[in-house]
Amino acid sequence: MRIAEADHKVESLTKIFDVYRRRRWLLQRVIKLDRNRGSSRRTIDANRGWK
C-alpha cells in the first residue's frame, strides 16, 4: 500500500513538474515576443489570462 502511495506521489510530482516546465517555456516565448514588440509583459499576461 505504501509503495503504491509513493508511486502516486511521484507520478503527480512528475505531472506538476511537466506542467511547470511547459508553462515556463511558454512564458519565455511570450517574453521573447514581448521584447520584439516592446510592450509590457503584464499586458500580454493579462491578455492571455494566465492562471
N, C-alpha and C positions, 0 to 999 in steps of 0.2 A: 504494500500500500504506500509506504513512504517513498519507494523508488518511483512509483507512478506519479506521486505528487511532485517530486523533484523534476521528473521529466516534463511535467506540465508547466512548472515554473520556468524551466529552461526554454521551453517552446514559446511561452508568452513573452519572455525576455527577448528572445531572438526576433519575434514579430515586432515588438516595440522598437528594438534597435534598427530593424529593417525600415520601418516606417520613418523613424528619426533620420536615418541616412538619406532616404529618398526625399524627405521634406527639406533637409539641409541642402541637398543637391539642387532642388527646385529653387530654394531661397538664393543660392549662389547664382543660379541662372538669372533670376529676377534682378539681383543686384547688378549683374553684368549688363543686362538690358537697360537697367536703370541708369547706369553710368553713361551708356551711349546716348540715352535720351536726355540725360541731365535733369531729370525730375527727382523729387524726393522719394525715398524708399517707402515712407509711410503711405503716400498716396497709392502706390501700387499695392501695398499690403491691404489697404482699405478696399481697393477695387476688387482685389482677388478674394477678399473675405477670408483671410487666414483664420484657422481655428486652432 
